[in-house]
Amino acid sequence: PAPMYKRMVAGMLSGAIAALVCNPIELVKTRQQGAAGASSMYHYKGPLDGLRQLNATEGLVGMWRGTSVSMMRSALVTGPHMTTYTSVKDLFVSRSWLQDAPPLHILASLCGGLSGIMCNQPLDFIRNRLYNQPLGADGSGAIYSGALDCLFKVVRTDGPLALYRGFWAHYLRVGPHYVLTFTFLEQIKRLFGC
């Protein structure tokens, strides 16, 4: 198997590249989730309308607003998740604690998901704050000037644990997703002899 640092780098790069490519739709999705009826400044009828409005009002630069935070966030979930998943699986198989079968895939998925979310939750929280803040006339954030400003303001007003607000809900949402994804992936790999 590949050394752990190579697994981490590969996972982090895949997460960062995916975030770069998907940022406009992620921005629309996050704004739609944060919309609070008439008080919201973003009234998207759906993802395509959101992309159209985003491009019309904020331009190409606005479509990639927050990309650096999103790339760091995705790198910090994908790298630790993939590394932990494969490391737990390899450890349990090498020590004959469990066979390379669905029960181990489920356990490794849950461990990987936990490590990924522990690493990425603060950036996920900051990214959502940045994405949902109102914009000033010049297009800059009206509340936070960037990720570090958001981090310092949240920690100063609510304490560092505020960055982990929603952690268990996040884990309960993605845990089953990871379990299904990796259990099916392992079965497909076995089916095709990979």
LUMDREN-191091 format. One line per 3 residues: number of its first residue (from 1); their letters; for each residue x, y, z of N, C-alpha, C, O, CB. Coordinates in Angstrom, 3 decimals. Glycine has a CB too. Example, Ala and Ser with C-alpha at 12.3 -4.5 7.8 and 13.67 -1.06 7.14 Angstrom:
BEGIN
1> AS> 13.190/-5.690/7.800/12.300/-4.500/7.800/13.200/-3.300/7.800/14.236/-3.319/8.465/11.308/-4.473/9.046; 12.850/-2.250/7.080/13.670/-1.060/7.140/12.900/0.030/7.870/13.409/1.138/8.039/14.084/-0.598/5.725
***
This chain:
BEGIN
1> PAP> 0.828/-1.209/0.000/0.000/0.000/0.000/0.866/1.265/0.000/2.019/1.255/0.430/-0.938/0.003/1.220; 0.281/2.328/-0.487/0.979/3.620/-0.534/1.233/4.127/0.878/0.435/3.883/1.782/0.160/4.661/-1.338; 2.356/4.840/1.070/2.613/5.433/2.395/1.506/6.432/2.756/0.825/6.988/1.895/4.004/6.139/2.419
4> MYK> 1.363/6.628/4.061/0.275/7.487/4.532/0.354/8.900/3.974/-0.678/9.479/3.636/0.281/7.543/6.035; 1.544/9.466/3.870/1.645/10.840/3.365/1.170/10.934/1.918/0.587/11.946/1.529/3.090/11.344/3.476; 1.412/9.890/1.111/0.930/9.908/-0.275/-0.589/9.803/-0.318/-1.234/10.450/-1.143/1.564/8.761/-1.084
7> RMV> -1.153/9.004/0.552/-2.619/8.893/0.635/-3.219/10.248/1.009/-4.219/10.683/0.438/-3.038/7.807/1.676; -2.580/10.905/1.986/-3.081/12.203/2.447/-3.008/13.237/1.328/-3.973/13.964/1.092/-2.281/12.689/3.671; -1.879/13.308/0.643/-1.713/14.275/-0.447/-2.711/14.006/-1.567/-3.332/14.937/-2.080/-0.277/14.227/-0.998
10> AGM> -2.871/12.753/-1.946/-3.820/12.408/-3.019/-5.245/12.770/-2.629/-5.991/13.324/-3.437/-3.736/10.908/-3.353; -5.624/12.463/-1.401/-6.965/12.805/-0.945/-7.186/14.302/-0.882/-8.239/14.797/-1.283/-7.223/12.199/0.406; -6.190/15.029/-0.377/-6.322/16.479/-0.263/-6.390/17.137/-1.640/-7.181/18.055/-1.854/-5.153/17.057/0.540
13> LSG> -5.563/16.668/-2.570/-5.600/17.235/-3.928/-6.941/16.962/-4.603/-7.499/17.849/-5.249/-4.458/16.657/-4.782; -7.461/15.753/-4.460/-8.754/15.452/-5.094/-9.861/16.320/-4.513/-10.732/16.787/-5.247/-9.108/13.966/-4.919; -9.835/16.539/-3.202/-10.834/17.401/-2.574/-10.722/18.845/-3.021/-11.729/19.493/-3.307/-10.708/17.328/-1.077
16> AIA> -9.500/19.349/-3.083/-9.288/20.745/-3.480/-9.697/20.986/-4.932/-10.315/22.005/-5.240/-7.822/21.132/-3.284; -9.357/20.063/-5.816/-9.714/20.212/-7.237/-11.225/20.156/-7.412/-11.792/20.936/-8.177/-9.038/19.113/-8.092; -11.874/19.242/-6.710/-13.340/19.151/-6.800/-13.994/20.444/-6.324/-14.953/20.917/-6.933/-13.861/17.959/-5.969
19> ALV> -13.477/21.018/-5.235/-14.044/22.265/-4.715/-13.860/23.411/-5.698/-14.755/24.241/-5.859/-13.402/22.623/-3.376; -12.716/23.464/-6.352/-12.457/24.509/-7.343/-13.464/24.423/-8.488/-14.048/25.429/-8.889/-11.018/24.394/-7.888; -13.658/23.232/-9.000/-14.557/23.032/-10.134/-16.016/23.290/-9.751/-16.775/23.859/-10.535/-14.404/21.614/-10.679
22> CNP> -16.401/22.873/-8.552/-17.812/22.922/-8.150/-18.212/24.166/-7.369/-19.361/24.264/-6.938/-18.128/21.727/-7.332; -17.308/25.117/-7.170/-17.603/26.262/-6.307/-18.891/27.019/-6.680/-19.673/27.323/-5.780/-16.446/27.214/-6.343; -19.148/27.335/-7.948/-20.372/28.098/-8.231/-21.647/27.398/-7.769/-22.527/28.040/-7.194/-20.467/28.371/-9.709
25> IEL> -21.759/26.103/-8.010/-22.990/25.402/-7.610/-23.034/25.231/-6.094/-24.115/25.239/-5.505/-23.086/24.021/-8.306; -21.886/25.077/-5.464/-21.834/24.978/-3.997/-22.251/26.305/-3.366/-22.933/26.320/-2.341/-20.410/24.580/-3.521; -21.845/27.409/-3.973/-22.219/28.739/-3.493/-23.738/28.923/-3.596/-24.372/29.405/-2.658/-21.480/29.841/-4.303
28> VKT> -24.306/28.544/-4.719/-25.760/28.641/-4.902/-26.483/27.762/-3.879/-27.445/28.205/-3.250/-26.159/28.228/-6.345; -26.025/26.517/-3.710/-26.656/25.592/-2.763/-26.625/26.154/-1.341/-27.629/26.112/-0.631/-25.956/24.223/-2.804; -25.475/26.674/-0.933/-25.330/27.199/0.423/-26.210/28.422/0.636/-26.797/28.591/1.704/-23.871/27.549/0.706
31> RQQ> -26.300/29.266/-0.368/-27.176/30.443/-0.249/-28.638/30.032/-0.205/-29.427/30.632/0.525/-26.942/31.412/-1.417; -29.006/29.028/-0.968/-30.393/28.554/-0.925/-30.713/27.977/0.449/-31.802/28.202/0.976/-30.645/27.496/-2.021; -29.773/27.233/1.033/-30.000/26.654/2.352/-30.100/27.734/3.423/-30.834/27.573/4.397/-28.884/25.677/2.699
34> GAA> -29.371/28.828/3.253/-29.370/29.902/4.235/-30.485/30.907/4.040/-30.671/31.796/4.871/-28.071/30.607/4.200; -31.233/30.776/2.947/-32.304/31.731/2.667/-33.402/31.615/3.718/-33.864/30.519/4.037/-32.884/31.501/1.255; -33.805/32.751/4.243/-34.842/32.776/5.275/-36.035/33.577/4.782/-36.298/34.676/5.271/-34.298/33.370/6.594
37> GAS> -36.746/33.033/3.826/-37.951/33.682/3.317/-37.688/35.043/2.723/-36.717/35.241/1.992/-38.958/33.809/4.404; -38.547/35.968/3.036/-38.474/37.309/2.450/-37.249/38.087/2.931/-36.815/39.026/2.264/-39.736/38.088/2.781; -36.689/37.706/4.082/-35.544/38.456/4.604/-34.244/38.102/3.887/-33.242/38.794/4.062/-35.392/38.200/6.093
40> SMY> -34.241/37.044/3.090/-33.024/36.651/2.387/-32.771/37.565/1.205/-33.702/38.018/0.538/-33.114/35.199/1.922; -31.485/37.832/0.952/-31.149/38.655/-0.203/-30.973/37.804/-1.455/-30.801/38.343/-2.548/-29.880/39.454/0.070; -31.014/36.490/-1.310/-30.845/35.584/-2.448/-32.155/34.833/-2.678/-32.589/34.039/-1.842/-29.665/34.584/-2.204
43> HYK> -32.764/35.096/-3.810/-34.038/34.454/-4.137/-33.862/33.625/-5.400/-34.295/34.021/-6.482/-35.170/35.509/-4.321; -33.221/32.467/-5.249/-32.993/31.585/-6.389/-34.151/30.602/-6.496/-34.570/30.007/-5.502/-31.639/30.833/-6.254; -34.666/30.437/-7.718/-35.768/29.501/-7.943/-35.276/28.066/-8.033/-36.061/27.126/-7.909/-36.522/29.868/-9.212
46> GPL> -34.009/27.901/-8.244/-33.398/26.582/-8.365/-31.936/26.753/-8.712/-31.454/27.882/-8.805/-34.121/25.719/-9.431; -31.218/25.658/-8.906/-29.780/25.766/-9.157/-29.423/26.508/-10.446/-28.483/27.303/-10.454/-29.184/24.399/-9.201; -30.147/26.265/-11.521/-29.828/26.959/-12.782/-30.134/28.448/-12.689/-29.371/29.283/-13.177/-30.612/26.340/-13.950
49> DGL> -31.260/28.770/-12.058/-31.595/30.179/-11.859/-30.571/30.826/-10.924/-30.191/31.980/-11.120/-33.032/30.329/-11.284; -30.132/30.092/-9.924/-29.121/30.607/-9.017/-27.816/30.910/-9.744/-27.210/31.959/-9.524/-28.873/29.616/-7.896; -27.386/30.005/-10.602/-26.163/30.244/-11.379/-26.328/31.440/-12.311/-25.408/32.243/-12.467/-25.791/28.994/-12.192
52> RQL> -27.511/31.556/-12.933/-27.773/32.683/-13.830/-27.728/33.998/-13.061/-27.071/34.949/-13.485/-29.139/32.519/-14.525; -28.432/34.049/-11.922/-28.454/35.274/-11.117/-27.070/35.601/-10.550/-26.662/36.762/-10.518/-29.467/35.138/-9.974; -26.367/34.583/-10.111/-25.032/34.779/-9.562/-24.104/35.389/-10.609/-23.377/36.339/-10.320/-24.460/33.448/-9.054
55> NAT> -24.131/34.853/-11.803/-23.304/35.382/-12.883/-23.734/36.799/-13.266/-22.888/37.658/-13.515/-23.375/34.460/-14.104; -25.045/37.046/-13.315/-25.549/38.360/-13.719/-25.228/39.445/-12.684/-24.917/40.578/-13.049/-27.058/38.291/-13.943; -25.303/39.100/-11.402/-25.114/40.124/-10.371/-23.674/40.235/-9.867/-23.231/41.322/-9.495/-26.018/39.837/-9.212
58> EGL> -22.939/39.109/-9.853/-21.596/39.144/-9.275/-20.494/38.809/-10.276/-19.308/38.952/-9.978/-21.521/38.190/-8.121; -20.896/38.364/-11.458/-19.919/38.070/-12.503/-19.099/36.821/-12.234/-19.328/36.090/-11.270/-19.000/39.231/-12.671; -18.149/36.606/-13.109/-17.300/35.427/-13.026/-16.519/35.388/-11.712/-16.360/34.323/-11.115/-16.339/35.390/-14.207
61> VGM> -16.036/36.535/-11.265/-15.293/36.592/-10.001/-16.197/36.165/-8.847/-15.769/35.420/-7.966/-14.734/38.021/-9.752; -17.435/36.632/-8.852/-18.380/36.282/-7.790/-18.714/34.807/-7.761/-19.012/34.256/-6.701/-19.643/37.071/-7.946; -18.668/34.155/-8.923/-18.987/32.725/-8.980/-17.930/31.893/-8.257/-18.198/30.773/-7.823/-19.110/32.263/-10.438
64> WRG> -16.739/32.450/-8.135/-15.679/31.723/-7.430/-15.319/32.395/-6.106/-14.221/32.210/-5.582/-14.435/31.616/-8.314; -16.272/33.186/-5.568/-16.089/33.810/-4.253/-15.959/32.693/-3.211/-16.756/31.755/-3.199/-17.290/34.780/-3.902; -14.975/32.796/-2.359/-14.798/31.813/-1.292/-14.130/30.522/-1.722/-14.098/29.555/-0.961/-16.109/31.493/-0.704
67> TSV> -13.590/30.496/-2.944/-12.992/29.260/-3.448/-11.833/28.785/-2.588/-11.694/27.585/-2.351/-12.521/29.454/-4.869; -11.003/29.697/-2.121/-9.842/29.263/-1.330/-10.283/28.554/-0.056/-9.709/27.529/0.312/-8.950/30.466/-0.978; -11.292/29.087/0.617/-11.808/28.452/1.831/-12.446/27.116/1.481/-12.260/26.125/2.187/-12.829/29.371/2.544
70> SMM> -13.189/27.095/0.404/-13.845/25.858/-0.009/-12.826/24.780/-0.376/-13.015/23.607/-0.053/-14.772/26.124/-1.193; -11.746/25.179/-1.049/-10.701/24.217/-1.409/-9.999/23.683/-0.155/-9.733/22.485/-0.058/-9.672/24.869/-2.358; -9.701/24.560/0.795/-9.074/24.099/2.043/-10.012/23.169/2.803/-9.595/22.139/3.332/-8.681/25.300/2.934
73> RSA> -11.289/23.551/2.848/-12.293/22.751/3.536/-12.384/21.359/2.933/-12.384/20.365/3.659/-13.655/23.440/3.481; -12.460/21.281/1.609/-12.573/19.982/0.948/-11.298/19.165/1.093/-11.352/17.947/1.267/-12.903/20.166/-0.524; -10.157/19.831/1.022/-8.888/19.118/1.222/-8.826/18.537/2.626/-8.341/17.422/2.822/-7.685/20.059/0.982
76> LVT> -9.322/19.298/3.607/-9.258/18.857/4.995/-10.326/17.832/5.364/-10.288/17.281/6.464/-9.376/20.037/5.897; -11.261/17.569/4.485/-12.179/16.461/4.746/-11.745/15.234/3.937/-11.746/14.118/4.457/-13.644/16.861/4.393; -11.381/15.433/2.690/-11.074/14.302/1.815/-9.750/13.637/2.185/-9.670/12.409/2.227/-11.033/14.760/0.364
79> GPH> -8.715/14.427/2.452/-7.418/13.850/2.804/-7.487/12.982/4.050/-7.144/11.801/3.990/-6.402/14.948/3.010; -7.924/13.538/5.185/-8.013/12.712/6.400/-8.998/11.547/6.260/-8.751/10.455/6.772/-8.423/13.578/7.578; -10.112/11.787/5.566/-11.093/10.713/5.419/-10.515/9.534/4.643/-10.589/8.391/5.092/-12.348/11.234/4.720
82> MTT> -9.943/9.818/3.482/-9.404/8.740/2.640/-8.228/8.049/3.331/-8.103/6.826/3.270/-8.960/9.296/1.266; -7.371/8.823/3.982/-6.209/8.252/4.665/-6.644/7.363/5.824/-6.131/6.256/5.992/-5.283/9.366/5.174; -7.591/7.851/6.620/-8.069/7.060/7.759/-8.788/5.809/7.277/-8.586/4.727/7.828/-9.004/7.897/8.649
85> YTS> -9.621/5.947/6.259/-10.349/4.788/5.728/-9.381/3.679/5.321/-9.515/2.540/5.767/-11.217/5.202/4.520; -8.405/4.012/4.475/-7.495/2.977/3.976/-6.578/2.467/5.082/-6.234/1.285/5.099/-6.659/3.517/2.812; -6.176/3.341/6.007/-5.280/2.914/7.087/-5.983/1.979/8.062/-5.410/0.972/8.476/-4.738/4.127/7.836
88> VKD> -7.216/2.303/8.432/-7.989/1.428/9.326/-8.210/0.078/8.649/-8.043/-0.974/9.267/-9.356/2.081/9.705; -8.581/0.120/7.392/-8.817/-1.121/6.656/-7.541/-1.964/6.600/-7.580/-3.160/6.888/-9.320/-0.814/5.229; -6.424/-1.358/6.237/-5.153/-2.082/6.155/-4.738/-2.645/7.514/-4.291/-3.789/7.601/-4.055/-1.163/5.615
91> LFV> -4.883/-1.850/8.570/-4.500/-2.291/9.911/-5.312/-3.511/10.344/-4.747/-4.499/10.812/-4.686/-1.149/10.921; -6.612/-3.445/10.191/-7.479/-4.534/10.641/-7.240/-5.813/9.837/-7.294/-6.913/10.388/-8.945/-4.119/10.534; -6.979/-5.672/8.547/-6.702/-6.843/7.717/-5.327/-7.426/8.070/-5.185/-8.642/8.204/-6.765/-6.471/6.209
94> SRS> -4.315/-6.562/8.222/-2.952/-7.050/8.513/-2.859/-7.740/9.869/-2.042/-8.645/10.040/-1.960/-5.893/8.467; -3.664/-7.341/10.819/-3.641/-7.954/12.157/-4.690/-9.060/12.292/-4.842/-9.650/13.361/-3.876/-6.884/13.234; -5.405/-9.336/11.211/-6.465/-10.363/11.190/-7.570/-10.090/12.213/-8.172/-11.020/12.750/-5.860/-11.740/11.454
97> WLQ> -7.829/-8.810/12.473/-8.907/-8.453/13.382/-10.259/-8.588/12.689/-11.241/-9.007/13.301/-8.716/-7.025/13.908; -10.302/-8.231/11.411/-11.502/-8.387/10.591/-11.073/-8.732/9.176/-9.980/-8.369/8.740/-12.379/-7.094/10.611; -11.942/-9.435/8.462/-11.669/-9.728/7.052/-12.017/-8.498/6.210/-12.788/-7.635/6.631/-12.481/-10.979/6.570
100> DAP> -11.433/-8.440/5.019/-11.740/-7.361/4.076/-13.127/-7.627/3.505/-13.273/-8.189/2.419/-10.658/-7.265/2.930; -14.133/-7.213/4.251/-15.533/-7.492/3.922/-16.386/-6.322/4.418/-15.875/-5.432/5.099/-16.011/-8.851/4.560; -17.683/-6.315/4.082/-18.542/-5.174/4.453/-18.479/-4.711/5.910/-18.499/-3.500/6.133/-19.934/-5.520/4.149
103> PLH> -18.403/-5.588/6.920/-18.316/-5.032/8.284/-17.086/-4.133/8.484/-17.172/-3.105/9.154/-18.282/-6.170/9.303; -15.953/-4.520/7.907/-14.757/-3.687/8.006/-14.914/-2.410/7.188/-14.470/-1.346/7.617/-13.521/-4.465/7.540; -15.531/-2.499/6.033/-15.741/-1.308/5.200/-16.623/-0.297/5.929/-16.394/0.910/5.848/-16.380/-1.695/3.844
106> ILA> -17.626/-0.795/6.637/-18.513/0.089/7.410/-17.725/0.768/8.523/-17.810/1.984/8.692/-19.712/-0.705/8.003; -16.954/-0.015/9.289/-16.159/0.534/10.385/-15.151/1.563/9.871/-15.043/2.658/10.423/-15.431/-0.592/11.132; -14.420/1.213/8.822/-13.411/2.125/8.269/-14.057/3.392/7.719/-13.483/4.475/7.835/-12.604/1.427/7.164
109> SLC> -15.230/3.276/7.128/-15.955/4.450/6.612/-16.351/5.387/7.740/-16.199/6.604/7.624/-17.207/4.015/5.835; -16.856/4.827/8.825/-17.264/5.656/9.963/-16.057/6.336/10.608/-16.135/7.502/10.994/-18.009/4.806/11.004; -14.950/5.618/10.725/-13.716/6.222/11.274/-13.192/7.318/10.343/-12.808/8.397/10.794/-12.619/5.136/11.486
112> GGL> -13.181/7.029/9.053/-12.715/8.016/8.085/-13.582/9.256/8.077/-13.078/10.379/8.045/-12.677/7.415/6.702; -14.884/9.052/8.108/-15.801/10.190/8.137/-15.605/11.042/9.375/-15.626/12.271/9.297/-17.234/9.710/8.071; -15.411/10.392/10.531/-15.195/11.129/11.775/-13.922/11.970/11.700/-13.929/13.140/12.082/-15.120/10.162/12.964
115> SGI> -12.834/11.383/11.211/-11.580/12.146/11.130/-11.699/13.305/10.146/-11.200/14.399/10.412/-10.420/11.228/10.715; -12.357/13.073/9.015/-12.522/14.134/8.030/-13.344/15.293/8.554/-12.992/16.453/8.341/-13.159/13.588/6.791; -14.433/14.992/9.236/-15.302/16.048/9.741/-14.636/16.796/10.898/-14.813/18.006/11.039/-16.647/15.463/10.192
118> MCN> -13.871/16.080/11.723/-13.151/16.758/12.801/-12.186/17.800/12.235/-12.015/18.876/12.808/-12.386/15.737/13.665; -11.564/17.472/11.114/-10.598/18.396/10.507/-11.269/19.519/9.727/-10.749/20.633/9.678/-9.663/17.638/9.590; -12.417/19.239/9.117/-12.989/20.233/8.218/-14.113/21.071/8.808/-14.484/22.085/8.217/-13.489/19.558/7.017
121> QPL> -14.662/20.687/9.944/-15.820/21.399/10.491/-15.575/22.899/10.691/-16.446/23.693/10.337/-16.216/20.779/11.808; -14.425/23.326/11.246/-14.222/24.782/11.393/-14.255/25.522/10.054/-14.840/26.601/9.960/-12.889/25.053/12.086; -13.634/24.955/9.026/-13.653/25.629/7.722/-15.038/25.562/7.081/-15.439/26.491/6.379/-12.612/25.002/6.783
124> DFI> -15.766/24.484/7.312/-17.131/24.376/6.805/-17.996/25.479/7.428/-18.776/26.136/6.738/-17.726/22.967/7.111; -17.846/25.669/8.733/-18.580/26.704/9.450/-18.234/28.092/8.903/-19.124/28.900/8.637/-18.274/26.630/10.957; -16.941/28.361/8.737/-16.492/29.664/8.228/-16.977/29.881/6.805/-17.452/30.964/6.465/-14.958/29.771/8.285
127> RNR> -16.859/28.855/5.971/-17.304/28.986/4.577/-18.789/29.325/4.509/-19.191/30.191/3.730/-17.024/27.688/3.796; -19.603/28.656/5.312/-21.036/28.946/5.296/-21.326/30.363/5.755/-22.215/31.018/5.210/-21.784/27.959/6.174; -20.592/30.849/6.748/-20.758/32.240/7.186/-20.389/33.217/6.060/-21.095/34.197/5.824/-19.888/32.516/8.437
130> LYN> -19.281/32.940/5.372/-18.847/33.817/4.281/-19.836/33.789/3.118/-20.175/34.833/2.562/-17.453/33.408/3.792; -20.294/32.601/2.754/-21.218/32.464/1.629/-22.554/33.153/1.882/-23.165/33.683/0.954/-21.451/31.003/1.331; -23.007/33.147/3.127/-24.339/33.666/3.433/-24.355/35.116/3.900/-25.430/35.659/4.154/-24.969/32.818/4.474
133> QPL> -23.206/35.753/4.020/-23.210/37.141/4.475/-23.714/38.066/3.361/-23.514/37.784/2.180/-21.793/37.567/4.930; -24.361/39.155/3.738/-24.753/40.137/2.727/-23.516/40.811/2.139/-22.465/40.887/2.775/-25.705/41.192/3.332; -23.670/41.295/0.915/-22.563/41.956/0.233/-22.768/43.467/0.239/-23.894/43.955/0.150/-22.427/41.437/-1.211
136> GAD> -21.665/44.193/0.344/-21.718/45.646/0.260/-21.864/46.085/-1.184/-21.840/45.254/-2.092/-20.468/46.270/0.883; -22.014/47.369/-1.403/-22.180/47.919/-2.755/-20.996/47.587/-3.657/-21.153/47.455/-4.870/-22.364/49.432/-2.688; -19.806/47.451/-3.062/-18.620/47.143/-3.851/-18.428/45.641/-4.078/-17.449/45.227/-4.701/-17.400/47.711/-3.174
139> GSG> -19.363/44.823/-3.573/-19.286/43.377/-3.772/-18.509/42.641/-2.702/-18.405/41.415/-2.740/-18.674/43.091/-5.085; -17.964/43.376/-1.746/-17.228/42.709/-0.669/-18.197/42.349/0.457/-19.312/42.866/0.530/-16.074/43.616/-0.135; -17.745/41.454/1.326/-18.584/41.026/2.435/-18.912/42.164/3.382/-18.040/42.962/3.726/-17.910/39.916/3.192
142> AIY> -20.168/42.243/3.804/-20.603/43.311/4.691/-20.285/43.012/6.157/-20.247/43.929/6.978/-22.089/43.542/4.525; -20.056/41.741/6.495/-19.792/41.365/7.888/-18.337/40.951/8.083/-17.686/41.368/9.041/-20.721/40.224/8.318; -17.836/40.130/7.168/-16.476/39.608/7.272/-15.682/39.997/6.026/-16.199/39.947/4.910/-16.489/38.067/7.456
145> SGA> -14.431/40.380/6.227/-13.592/40.739/5.079/-12.929/39.511/4.468/-12.377/39.589/3.370/-12.524/41.751/5.498; -12.976/38.393/5.156/-12.389/37.161/4.637/-12.437/36.072/5.691/-13.046/36.243/6.747/-10.944/37.397/4.178; -11.789/34.949/5.399/-11.848/33.792/6.280/-11.231/34.068/7.657/-11.803/33.699/8.683/-11.145/32.622/5.629
148> LDC> -10.079/34.708/7.672/-9.431/34.974/8.964/-10.234/35.960/9.807/-10.337/35.803/11.024/-8.018/35.515/8.745; -10.800/36.972/9.161/-11.635/37.929/9.879/-12.836/37.210/10.487/-13.199/37.464/11.635/-12.100/39.068/8.939; -13.445/36.321/9.725/-14.589/35.536/10.215/-14.156/34.672/11.397/-14.827/34.638/12.428/-15.178/34.647/9.081
151> LFK> -13.034/33.977/11.240/-12.525/33.113/12.309/-12.329/33.908/13.603/-12.804/33.499/14.663/-11.195/32.454/11.882; -11.633/35.034/13.516/-11.346/35.820/14.720/-12.625/36.379/15.347/-12.769/36.374/16.570/-10.385/36.966/14.385; -13.544/36.855/14.525/-14.787/37.408/15.070/-15.629/36.336/15.753/-16.185/36.576/16.824/-15.598/38.076/13.961
154> VVR> -15.728/35.160/15.146/-16.521/34.081/15.744/-15.886/33.618/17.049/-16.581/33.457/18.052/-16.655/32.896/14.766; -14.580/33.405/17.047/-13.893/32.945/18.257/-13.990/33.995/19.365/-14.188/33.657/20.532/-12.414/32.628/17.950; -13.850/35.271/18.993/-13.922/36.346/19.989/-15.324/36.441/20.594/-15.453/36.619/21.805/-13.529/37.694/19.354
157> TDG> -16.370/36.327/19.784/-17.728/36.517/20.304/-18.348/35.245/20.867/-19.088/35.308/21.849/-18.611/37.054/19.220; -18.061/34.089/20.264/-18.727/32.844/20.667/-17.794/31.778/21.230/-18.264/30.756/21.731/-19.451/32.275/19.501; -16.488/31.995/21.160/-15.531/31.001/21.645/-15.157/30.007/20.553/-15.865/29.887/19.553/-16.104/30.258/22.849
160> PLA> -14.048/29.293/20.739/-13.558/28.383/19.697/-14.482/27.200/19.412/-14.502/26.691/18.292/-12.214/27.863/20.086; -15.238/26.762/20.401/-16.129/25.619/20.171/-17.285/25.957/19.222/-17.937/25.062/18.684/-16.687/25.126/21.500; -17.527/27.242/19.027/-18.570/27.644/18.077/-18.259/27.133/16.679/-19.173/26.889/15.890/-18.719/29.171/18.056
163> LYR> -16.974/26.968/16.365/-16.575/26.469/15.047/-17.025/25.029/14.824/-17.067/24.555/13.689/-15.064/26.567/14.885; -17.359/24.338/15.906/-17.838/22.953/15.802/-19.343/22.852/15.978/-19.875/21.757/16.160/-17.148/22.080/16.836; -20.029/23.977/15.926/-21.492/23.972/16.005/-22.043/23.168/14.832/-21.667/23.407/13.684/-22.065/25.429/16.001
166> GFW> -22.908/22.243/15.106/-23.488/21.402/14.058/-22.652/20.179/13.719/-22.944/19.476/12.752/-23.688/22.212/12.821; -21.596/19.912/14.520/-20.687/18.795/14.235/-21.421/17.463/14.140/-21.269/16.742/13.154/-19.613/18.708/15.307; -22.216/17.128/15.154/-22.865/15.807/15.165/-23.919/15.695/14.076/-24.089/14.625/13.492/-23.503/15.534/16.530
169> AHY> -24.620/16.765/13.795/-25.578/16.731/12.683/-24.837/16.505/11.368/-25.302/15.758/10.507/-26.402/18.047/12.621; -23.691/17.149/11.219/-22.856/16.977/10.031/-22.419/15.516/9.913/-22.522/14.909/8.847/-21.618/17.915/10.088; -21.929/14.961/11.025/-21.470/13.564/11.007/-22.626/12.599/10.724/-22.469/11.649/9.957/-20.804/13.205/12.349
172> LRV> -23.771/12.841/11.336/-24.926/11.962/11.107/-25.437/12.055/9.669/-26.040/11.112/9.156/-26.054/12.311/12.078; -25.194/13.196/9.023/-25.582/13.340/7.625/-24.618/12.609/6.702/-25.057/11.883/5.810/-25.652/14.811/7.245; -23.308/12.785/6.895/-22.342/12.210/5.957/-21.898/10.796/6.324/-21.441/10.057/5.452/-21.138/13.098/5.874
175> GPH> -22.021/10.401/7.596/-21.620/9.055/7.997/-22.274/7.971/7.150/-21.572/7.136/6.578/-21.956/8.831/9.450; -23.601/7.964/7.057/-24.259/6.950/6.219/-23.865/7.056/4.739/-23.764/6.045/4.043/-25.771/7.077/6.353; -23.648/8.274/4.272/-23.214/8.475/2.884/-21.871/7.780/2.654/-21.698/7.063/1.668/-23.103/9.993/2.554
178> YVL> -20.928/7.996/3.566/-19.609/7.364/3.428/-19.717/5.845/3.523/-19.073/5.128/2.758/-18.643/7.891/4.505; -20.524/5.356/4.456/-20.684/3.912/4.611/-21.185/3.298/3.311/-20.620/2.317/2.827/-21.654/3.591/5.767; -22.233/3.866/2.749/-22.782/3.321/1.493/-21.789/3.458/0.343/-21.592/2.515/-0.424/-24.096/4.031/1.130
181> TFT> -21.168/4.618/0.222/-20.225/4.851/-0.876/-19.084/3.843/-0.846/-18.796/3.197/-1.853/-19.666/6.275/-0.808; -18.440/3.711/0.298/-17.266/2.848/0.353/-17.617/1.371/0.377/-16.859/0.556/-0.150/-16.444/3.185/1.557; -18.733/1.005/0.970/-19.135/-0.396/0.939/-19.463/-0.809/-0.494/-19.045/-1.879/-0.937/-20.348/-0.638/1.866
184> FLE> -20.196/0.015/-1.215/-20.493/-0.297/-2.620/-19.227/-0.258/-3.474/-19.044/-1.107/-4.346/-21.532/0.690/-3.180; -18.353/0.718/-3.230/-17.101/0.808/-3.981/-16.283/-0.465/-3.823/-15.760/-0.994/-4.804/-16.283/2.020/-3.522; -16.169/-0.955/-2.601/-15.401/-2.173/-2.360/-16.029/-3.376/-3.070/-15.314/-4.239/-3.579/-15.298/-2.444/-0.855
187> QIK> -17.347/-3.431/-3.103/-18.007/-4.540/-3.785/-17.822/-4.445/-5.297/-17.650/-5.460/-5.971/-19.496/-4.566/-3.438; -17.858/-3.233/-5.821/-17.626/-3.037/-7.277/-16.187/-3.385/-7.618/-15.933/-4.011/-8.647/-17.939/-1.562/-7.708; -15.239/-2.992/-6.774/-13.835/-3.343/-7.006/-13.663/-4.866/-7.010/-12.961/-5.418/-7.857/-12.926/-2.699/-5.925
190> RLF> -14.303/-5.526/-6.064/-14.204/-6.981/-5.995/-14.834/-7.626/-7.222/-14.293/-8.589/-7.765/-14.873/-7.505/-4.719; -15.975/-7.100/-7.662/-16.684/-7.641/-8.814/-15.837/-7.560/-10.081/-15.842/-8.478/-10.901/-17.999/-6.899/-9.017; -15.102/-6.441/-10.235/-14.300/-6.247/-11.433/-12.817/-6.610/-11.239/-11.989/-6.353/-12.114/-14.416/-4.815/-11.881
193> GC> -12.496/-7.206/-10.091/-11.136/-7.679/-9.840/-10.107/-6.566/-9.684/-8.945/-6.742/-10.048/-10.714/-8.577/-10.947; -10.523/-5.429/-9.148/-9.583/-4.310/-8.971/-8.899/-4.380/-7.629/-8.077/-3.522/-7.310/-10.301/-2.973/-9.111
***
